[in-house]
Amino acid sequence: MHSFPTPIATANLQRHLRILTRDIGVRLSGSPGEQQAADYLAAEFQKTGAKVTLETFPVMERWVKRQRLKIRLGKRWLVFPCSLISSTPGTEGKTLEAPLVFFEAPAEYQRGNLTHLRGKAVVHLGTHIESRESYRRLIRARPKFLLFVDIRYPGTTPLADGLFPAYTRDIGAVPTINVAFQDAWRWKAEGAAAARLNVVGGIRPATSQNVIAELPGTDSSAGLIFLSGHHDTQADSVGADDNASGSVALLELARVLAPLPRRRAIRLISFGAEEQLSVGSAMYVRRHRAELERAGKLIFNLDAFGSLMGWTVMVGNGPKSMSQAILPYFEQQGLSVKVSEEIMPYSDHFPFVAAGVPGIYLGRNNCTAGRFFHHRPDDDMRRLSIPLMAGLLNAVARMIAHFAAAKKMPFPADIPPEQRRHVRTFWQDLFGGF
């Protein structure tokens, strides 16, 4: 038995990354690519000696055969690239045409009346509608279709993204596409008058899966430690950083942690359907809520933590002593981490926090809005630093090994009341509650 984990192997990380991003490629929730990735992860987990199970759940798969957007500039109709937002319908192969109107979402949701959007092609400045009431008012205005502009990045490529399934399920949806910021800027500058949209495809029922690998402990009363990531991607992206990095991290962590003695079981989970707003994580929490409330000690989630240049961010939702207990493991590796206690509902640790389990998200930013290649086709292996990933994972491995072997966790399994209130608000609004 080893008293400390063996080092993370960069060659293993690279091999797994190549298979996920080059051999398998795009891994949309509910798609054959996502299933292929899950099968690969399950087989690799089994090689470590972990007990492996797959839990499936229903999703709505985004499937698009063709998408075509035309904008009228003066007397000409010009074609522009677009990407159908997941959880929204296509046009059934029909061409929808409507007058174009710009909606300055950060300010205009304060308007008392949105009826001016009825029947329009609405250029919506912003892709995240973080208020159920705002989304309800938008859909009640009955726009013909929506063109979302990601205002975090003044890019030239439409990003892939999704609407919250709980919103579209409860309120409804119209065809919604993402368009490039610079294209929308041109439309505004040149007085675009109308838009035409044709989408063959849309959404259809499918199945996603959570891949669960358990390393058992010797004391069933000592509780559970969770390590997590997700294996699905957005449309047209092989997701090397987001989040093949997290999936391959779990494989290497399972390998180096498996031989070590531990009191607490370590449960490693690669979630499906994260890109639809942590659908797989939320499904797991709803199914296992009683166990989580009884035994959950910590969830440590790895998502998009491999950016070549940038800075490492750790978001902690739990007692202050949690971050204080974790940071020294990174400092011992000579690594600096920016710590935050913000409530972050766009990560797979969040549903666990909603169930009362302290949660950590570890990622890397490379610009103040996140990562410049977020949800883009160029999120490939060139964006990653595998040695950096290995260094971070060595810190995580040593930390988890110590926590799993300790007689007592170094912090309580509790969410402070002020955080709990914010968590409850997001959980009800974005996820629909338990």
Phi, psi and omega per residue, in radians:
M1 nan 2.462 3.083
H2 -1.594 2.448 3.052
S3 -1.423 -0.387 3.085
F4 -2.300 2.715 3.127
P5 -1.130 2.540 2.955
T6 -1.178 2.746 -3.085
P7 -1.109 2.618 3.004
I8 -1.120 2.375 -3.102
A9 -1.672 2.026 3.135
T10 -1.103 -0.574 3.132
A11 -1.103 -0.657 3.101
N12 -1.176 -0.762 3.103
L13 -1.012 -0.798 -3.110
Q14 -1.121 -0.733 -3.136
R15 -1.101 -0.827 3.134
H16 -1.102 -0.724 3.134
L17 -1.070 -0.736 3.137
R18 -1.081 -0.719 -3.125
I19 -1.149 -0.785 -3.104
L20 -1.192 -0.726 -2.991
T21 -1.654 -0.538 -3.095
R22 -1.765 -0.758 -3.119
D23 -1.372 -0.784 -3.133
I24 -1.563 -0.910 3.061
G25 1.526 -2.391 -3.090
V26 -1.106 2.382 -3.030
R27 -2.295 1.070 -3.128
L28 -1.095 2.517 3.130
S29 -0.973 2.244 3.121
G30 1.498 -0.046 -3.053
S31 -1.621 2.871 3.036
P32 -1.024 -0.586 3.109
G33 -1.101 -0.716 3.101
E34 -1.137 -0.737 3.120
Q35 -1.100 -0.699 3.128
Q36 -1.103 -0.719 3.097
A37 -1.106 -0.747 3.136
A38 -1.091 -0.737 3.123
D39 -1.103 -0.701 3.117
Y40 -1.118 -0.804 3.141
L41 -1.072 -0.754 -3.138
A42 -1.056 -0.768 -3.140
A43 -1.117 -0.704 3.137
E44 -1.228 -0.658 3.064
F45 -1.051 -0.716 -3.110
Q46 -1.075 -0.539 3.128
K47 -1.132 -0.391 3.129
T48 -1.449 -0.158 -3.071
G49 1.611 0.026 3.119
A50 -1.214 2.664 3.005
K51 -1.452 2.097 -2.978
V52 -1.995 2.330 3.034
T53 -2.376 2.691 3.025
L54 -2.039 2.234 3.040
E55 -1.933 2.137 -3.119
T56 -1.727 2.797 3.132
F57 -2.756 2.724 -3.102
P58 -1.388 2.504 3.034
V59 -2.445 2.997 2.980
M60 -1.854 1.951 -3.096
E61 -1.371 2.362 2.981
R62 -1.392 2.099 3.067
W63 -2.358 2.228 -3.046
V64 -2.339 2.121 3.047
K65 -1.548 -0.627 3.142
R66 -2.717 2.473 3.056
Q67 -2.471 2.262 -3.038
R68 -2.486 2.179 3.137
L69 -2.073 2.279 3.034
K70 -2.138 2.440 3.110
I71 -2.120 2.375 3.110
R72 -1.574 1.992 3.071
L73 -1.998 1.901 -3.023
G74 1.165 -2.146 3.133
K75 -1.723 0.021 -3.052
R76 -1.855 2.512 2.972
W77 -1.765 2.050 -3.114
L78 -1.959 2.519 -3.141
V79 -1.536 2.366 3.091
F80 -2.262 2.609 3.122
P81 -1.231 2.661 3.115
C82 -2.701 2.910 3.109
S83 -2.464 2.104 -3.135
L84 -1.094 2.273 3.088
I85 -1.253 2.317 3.131
S86 -1.128 2.687 -3.092
S87 1.299 0.175 3.091
T88 -2.147 2.676 -3.063
P89 -1.398 2.844 2.962
G90 -1.503 -2.787 -3.108
T91 -1.921 0.256 -3.121
E92 1.014 0.537 3.122
G93 1.390 -0.050 3.119
K94 -1.518 2.685 3.058
T95 -1.651 2.051 3.073
L96 -1.638 2.363 3.096
E97 -2.215 2.425 -3.123
A98 -2.763 2.688 3.015
P99 -1.071 2.547 -3.093
L100 -1.628 2.343 3.073
V101 -2.397 2.435 3.098
F102 -1.606 2.336 -3.134
F103 -2.096 1.916 -3.101
E104 -1.445 1.362 -2.915
A105 -0.907 -0.797 -3.090
P106 -0.978 -0.467 3.137
A107 -1.853 -0.678 -2.948
E108 -1.307 -0.277 3.036
Y109 -1.161 -0.190 3.066
Q110 -1.391 -0.204 3.102
R111 -1.165 2.529 3.138
G112 -1.343 -0.349 -3.032
N113 -2.389 2.195 3.139
L114 -1.972 0.318 -3.075
T115 -1.142 -0.288 3.114
H116 -1.169 -0.185 3.130
L117 -1.546 -0.128 -3.049
R118 -1.074 2.239 3.092
G119 1.276 0.161 -3.065
K120 -1.752 2.777 2.881
A121 -1.561 1.863 -2.940
V122 -1.697 2.021 3.015
V123 -1.449 1.794 -2.986
H124 -1.677 1.952 -3.118
L125 -1.335 1.701 -3.093
G126 2.229 2.426 3.134
T127 -1.804 -0.300 -3.122
H128 -1.855 1.983 3.022
I129 -1.741 1.759 -2.981
E130 -1.652 0.400 3.104
S131 -2.392 2.121 3.124
R132 -1.059 -0.653 -3.126
E133 -1.189 -0.687 3.091
S134 -1.095 -0.766 3.138
Y135 -1.126 -0.692 3.112
R136 -1.059 -0.752 3.139
R137 -1.144 -0.656 3.125
L138 -1.113 -0.812 -3.114
I139 -1.211 -0.635 3.101
R140 -1.131 -0.419 3.099
A141 -1.248 -0.254 3.052
R142 1.050 0.989 2.991
P143 -1.180 2.720 3.113
K144 -1.227 -0.841 3.022
F145 -2.787 2.905 -3.027
L146 -2.081 2.447 3.059
L147 -2.094 1.801 -3.079
F148 -1.463 2.378 3.083
V149 -1.999 2.126 3.109
D150 -1.342 1.789 -3.055
I151 -1.430 0.005 3.042
R152 -1.338 -0.460 -3.027
Y153 -2.319 2.064 3.100
P154 -1.379 1.065 -2.951
G155 -1.564 3.029 3.129
T156 -1.886 0.004 -3.115
T157 -2.139 2.325 3.056
P158 -1.115 2.230 3.055
L159 -1.406 2.739 3.019
A160 -1.631 2.463 -3.121
D161 -2.756 -3.060 -3.110
G162 -2.559 2.736 2.961
L163 -1.628 2.674 -3.104
F164 -1.135 2.164 -3.132
P165 -0.978 -0.597 3.130
A166 -1.132 -0.582 3.100
Y167 -1.206 -0.905 -3.060
T168 -1.190 -0.565 3.096
R169 -1.164 -0.771 -3.028
D170 -1.494 -0.486 -2.985
I171 -2.011 -0.509 -3.096
G172 1.869 3.135 -3.100
A173 -2.782 2.723 2.975
V174 -2.059 2.867 3.078
P175 -0.920 2.239 -3.046
T176 -2.363 2.194 -3.123
I177 -2.141 2.755 3.006
N178 -1.746 2.419 3.123
V179 -2.248 2.767 -3.096
A180 -1.254 2.457 3.140
F181 -0.974 -0.828 -3.083
Q182 -1.172 -0.522 3.045
D183 -1.166 -0.807 3.119
A184 -1.062 -0.667 3.091
W185 -1.048 -0.743 3.125
R186 -1.098 -0.736 3.141
W187 -1.040 -0.742 3.139
K188 -1.138 -0.784 -3.089
A189 -1.140 -0.592 -3.064
E190 -1.771 0.172 3.042
G191 1.155 0.834 3.123
A192 -0.962 2.369 -3.023
A193 -1.809 -0.552 -3.024
A194 -2.714 2.913 3.133
A195 -2.424 2.604 3.011
R196 -2.180 2.381 -3.118
L197 -2.323 2.314 3.060
N198 -2.343 2.084 3.128
V199 -2.247 2.035 3.012
V200 -1.636 2.018 -3.047
G201 2.068 -2.749 -3.112
G202 2.646 -1.972 3.122
I203 -2.299 2.623 3.118
R204 -2.634 2.686 -3.137
P205 -1.087 2.427 3.135
A206 -2.691 -3.038 -3.111
T207 -2.251 2.327 3.018
S208 -1.991 3.133 -3.022
Q209 -2.666 2.548 2.942
N210 -1.815 2.292 3.117
V211 -1.748 2.078 -3.003
I212 -2.059 2.191 3.114
A213 -2.167 2.164 -3.074
E214 -1.983 2.280 2.969
L215 -1.834 1.873 -2.986
P216 -1.206 2.696 3.048
G217 -1.871 3.011 -3.114
T218 -1.559 -0.253 -3.077
D219 -2.175 1.816 -3.090
S220 -1.167 -0.295 3.139
S221 -1.579 -0.041 -3.054
A222 -1.449 -0.218 3.076
G223 1.704 -3.064 -3.032
L224 -2.165 2.451 2.969
I225 -1.972 2.301 -3.104
F226 -1.904 2.409 2.937
L227 -2.085 2.398 -3.031
S228 -2.551 2.828 3.019
G229 -2.812 -2.960 3.060
H230 -2.473 2.603 -3.045
H231 -1.878 -0.067 3.118
D232 -1.520 2.875 3.126
T233 -2.287 3.056 2.973
Q234 -1.498 3.002 -3.102
A235 -1.082 2.438 3.038
D236 1.112 0.296 3.129
S237 -2.192 2.313 3.061
V238 -1.449 -0.106 2.970
G239 0.932 0.928 3.110
A240 -1.092 -0.803 3.104
D241 -1.475 -0.711 -3.056
D242 -2.029 1.544 0.039
N243 -2.477 0.826 2.969
A244 -1.039 -0.532 3.103
S245 -1.003 -0.750 3.128
G246 -1.207 -0.675 -3.132
S247 -1.137 -0.807 -3.128
V248 -1.224 -0.495 3.049
A249 -1.061 -0.743 -3.140
L250 -1.091 -0.701 3.131
L251 -1.089 -0.779 3.139
E252 -1.228 -0.653 3.096
L253 -1.127 -0.687 3.082
A254 -1.080 -0.721 -3.117
R255 -1.104 -0.810 -3.040
V256 -1.418 -0.404 -3.130
L257 -1.547 -0.438 -3.038
A258 -0.967 -0.734 -3.071
P259 -1.328 -0.164 -2.975
L260 -1.480 2.570 3.048
P261 -1.252 2.566 -3.141
R262 -2.769 2.557 3.014
R263 -1.440 -0.809 -3.081
R264 -1.568 2.477 3.019
A265 -1.220 2.570 3.033
I266 -1.958 2.145 -3.132
R267 -1.979 2.006 3.134
L268 -1.739 2.248 -3.087
I269 -2.290 2.168 2.935
S270 -1.732 2.007 -3.044
F271 -1.506 2.557 2.922
G272 -1.615 2.857 2.993
A273 1.022 0.504 3.046
E274 -1.122 -0.640 -3.062
E275 -1.226 -0.098 3.007
Q276 -1.725 0.358 -3.088
L277 1.448 1.127 2.995
S278 0.847 0.766 3.137
V279 -1.118 -0.754 -3.137
G280 -1.144 -0.737 3.114
S281 -1.122 -0.781 3.130
A282 -1.102 -0.684 3.110
M283 -1.106 -0.750 3.119
Y284 -1.055 -0.796 -3.100
V285 -1.113 -0.713 3.127
R286 -1.135 -0.659 -3.141
R287 -1.275 -0.542 -2.991
H288 -2.062 0.434 -3.008
R289 -1.035 -0.747 -3.113
A290 -1.087 -0.724 3.117
E291 -1.152 -0.704 3.135
L292 -1.102 -0.771 -3.128
E293 -1.138 -0.556 -3.118
R294 -1.455 -0.700 -2.913
A295 -2.153 -0.223 -3.053
G296 -1.190 2.126 -3.131
K297 -1.840 -0.562 -3.078
L298 -2.949 2.456 2.856
I299 -2.089 2.265 3.131
F300 -2.052 1.948 -3.021
N301 -1.861 2.278 3.135
L302 -1.920 2.100 -3.075
D303 -2.616 2.041 3.087
A304 0.976 1.025 -3.071
F305 -1.960 0.270 -3.009
G306 -1.941 0.143 -3.035
S307 -0.953 2.267 -3.093
L308 -0.918 -0.846 3.092
M309 -2.076 2.553 3.114
G310 2.543 -2.643 3.134
W311 -2.540 2.554 -3.079
T312 -1.490 2.374 -3.099
V313 -2.115 2.354 3.035
M314 -2.148 2.018 3.095
V315 -1.762 2.129 -3.099
G316 -2.026 2.149 3.045
N317 -1.995 1.762 -3.069
G318 2.894 -2.900 -3.126
P319 -1.143 2.652 3.133
K320 -1.032 -0.538 -3.131
S321 -1.150 -0.294 3.133
M322 -1.153 -0.946 3.127
S323 -1.086 -0.642 3.132
Q324 -1.124 -0.550 3.134
A325 -1.385 -0.472 -3.037
I326 -1.557 -0.700 -3.030
L327 -0.956 -0.692 -3.116
P328 -1.000 -0.489 -3.141
Y329 -1.174 -0.594 3.074
F330 -1.327 -0.687 3.127
E331 -1.080 -0.616 3.104
Q332 -1.126 -0.423 3.094
Q333 -1.607 0.069 -3.117
G334 1.280 0.463 -3.066
L335 -1.907 2.392 3.095
S336 -1.765 2.431 -3.095
V337 -2.338 2.277 3.043
K338 -1.480 2.183 -3.061
V339 -1.772 2.404 3.101
S340 -2.416 2.624 3.054
E341 -1.978 0.280 -3.132
E342 -1.106 2.651 3.060
I343 -1.443 2.103 -3.010
M344 -2.101 1.645 -3.069
P345 -1.358 -0.111 -3.073
Y346 -1.699 0.831 -3.123
S347 -2.735 2.638 -3.009
D348 -1.219 -0.199 3.062
H349 -1.308 -0.371 -2.961
F350 -1.102 -0.821 3.114
P351 -1.010 -0.577 3.087
F352 -1.153 -0.725 3.089
V353 -1.070 -0.688 3.095
A354 -1.062 -0.492 3.102
A355 -1.558 0.065 3.056
G356 1.695 0.130 -3.138
V357 -1.640 2.203 3.077
P358 -0.986 2.415 -3.034
G359 -2.325 2.556 3.079
I360 -2.199 2.363 2.944
Y361 -1.961 2.276 3.061
L362 -2.080 2.153 3.130
G363 -2.623 -3.108 3.100
R364 -2.351 2.298 3.041
N365 -1.752 2.680 3.009
N366 -2.270 0.076 2.965
C367 -2.690 2.888 -3.019
T368 -1.140 -0.330 3.103
A369 -1.619 0.052 3.127
G370 2.218 -1.850 3.104
R371 -2.336 2.326 -3.020
F372 -1.182 -0.371 3.123
F373 -1.749 0.362 -3.118
H374 -0.998 2.130 3.061
H375 1.013 0.618 3.140
R376 -2.032 2.792 3.105
P377 -1.067 -0.410 -3.101
D378 -1.566 0.274 2.983
D379 -1.386 1.319 -3.098
D380 -2.128 -3.033 -3.011
M381 -1.129 -0.333 3.094
R382 -1.140 -0.343 -3.104
R383 -1.456 -0.124 -2.968
L384 -1.827 2.654 2.907
S385 -1.959 1.805 -3.115
I386 -1.191 -0.671 3.044
P387 -1.050 -0.679 3.094
L388 -1.116 -0.774 3.100
M389 -0.997 -0.776 -3.135
A390 -1.078 -0.717 3.113
G391 -1.074 -0.779 3.099
L392 -1.102 -0.711 -3.109
L393 -1.232 -0.548 3.042
N394 -1.067 -0.681 3.089
A395 -1.155 -0.768 3.138
V396 -1.105 -0.750 -3.111
A397 -1.072 -0.798 -3.139
R398 -1.137 -0.706 3.119
M399 -1.072 -0.876 -3.099
I400 -1.135 -0.659 3.100
A401 -1.044 -0.762 3.140
H402 -1.181 -0.789 -3.130
F403 -1.095 -0.690 -3.098
A404 -1.226 -0.519 -3.099
A405 -1.566 -0.318 -3.018
A406 -1.152 2.587 3.057
K407 -1.123 -0.599 -3.117
K408 -2.451 2.405 3.070
M409 -1.099 2.572 -3.082
P410 -1.367 0.069 3.092
F411 -2.676 2.686 -3.114
P412 -1.313 2.659 3.085
A413 -1.462 1.391 -3.017
D414 -2.595 2.623 3.031
I415 -1.940 2.151 -3.127
P416 -1.009 2.585 -3.071
P417 -0.973 -0.689 -3.092
E418 -1.183 -0.623 3.058
Q419 -1.244 -0.688 -3.082
R420 -1.019 -0.663 -3.133
R421 -1.128 -0.769 3.127
H422 -1.175 -0.696 3.122
V423 -1.056 -0.778 -3.120
R424 -1.067 -0.693 3.132
T425 -1.092 -0.850 3.126
F426 -1.119 -0.738 -3.097
W427 -1.077 -0.752 3.120
Q428 -1.203 -0.779 -3.013
D429 -1.302 -0.856 -3.023
L430 -1.507 -0.581 -3.057
F431 -1.850 -0.243 -3.110
G432 1.483 0.136 3.079
G433 1.346 -3.052 3.130
F434 -1.396 nan nan
